[in-house]
């Protein structure tokens, strides 16, 4: 490989230079989001496998799912982003409230079926 690309990592659609290095793994981002949900929203929500999103920064976009003990996973109720370099979760209380409200609606719909 030429020196020009020695510090470049290629993914399926874009190159990530050493300056944009991913310090947080997808699995770590997923775990961080799941813990945040458990601590601040509820125990029926969890993070699924994230996708890498490139913009001004690199983010792991973690889908948020709800599951009931009696039925298993019901569906996605939102997403949260995690900075792929620092591990910071981008969220507000309003975002968590919206996720909780969507999860509640999905759970009620399932129970009433």
N, C-alpha and C positions, 0 to 999 in steps of 0.2 A: 504494500500500500504506500502511496506517495506521502511525503512529509506534510503536504497540504491538508491531508485528511487524518493525520495521526491523532488529533485531539477532537475528532468529530465522531459522534455515535449516530447511527442511522436507525430510524424507526420506519414503519411502513409508509409514512407520508411526509416526513420532514427530518431534517438533521438537527441534532442537539449539540452545540459546541460545549467545550469544557467550562466556559463561563456560565452556561445554563445547566450545569450538571444536576442530575436528579439525586438528591440526598435522602429522600424519603421514598421507600418502596410502596408499591401499590397495596401490598398486604398491611403495611404499617398505617397507611392512610385509612384503609378500611377499618382497622382496629380502633384508631383514634376516633373516628366518627361513631362507631358502635358504642364506645365508652361514653362519649358526649351524650348520645341519645339516651343511654341507660341512666346516666347521672341527672340529665336535665329534662327529659321528655317522658320516657316510659320504657318498661322492659319488653314490650312487644315489637319494638322497632330495632332494626339493625342495618348496617351498611353492607351493601353487596359489592361485587368486584368493580373497582373504579376504571375509568378511561382517562388517558392522558389528554389534556386540553392545552394547546399552545396558543398563546397570545403574547401580550407584553411580558408575561411570566408563564411558567409552566405550572399547571394545576392538575391534581387528581380530582376528577368529578366522581363523587361517590353516590350511587343511587341508594335511596332510603326505602326499605321495604318493611311491611308489617306482616307479622305471622301470628296466628292464634295457636295455642297449644292443641286444640282439638282438630284444626283443619290444616295447619302448616301455613306456608307463605300464601298471602292473599294478593299482593301486588305492590307496585311502587307508589310511594306517597310524596316523593320529593327527591332533591339532590342537595348535597353540600360539597363545597370545593375545599381542597387541602393544598396549600402551597407545597410544590414538589421539592423545593430547596430548604424551606425552614420548618415545614410540618404544621404551620399555623392553619387552623380551620377558619374559613371565612364564613361567619354566621352572625346573625343578630337574634335577639329574643323574638322579634316578629317572625323571622324565618322559622324558628323552632315552633312557635305557636301555630303557624300555618301548616307545618308538617303534622303536628299533633291533631289539628282539626281535620285534616284530610284522612289521617289514620283512623280517627274516631268514626268518621263517616263510612269508611270502607268496612270497619269492624261491625258497625251497626247494620249495614246492608247485608253482610254475611250472616249475622245472627238472625236477622228477620227473614231469611230465605227459607 
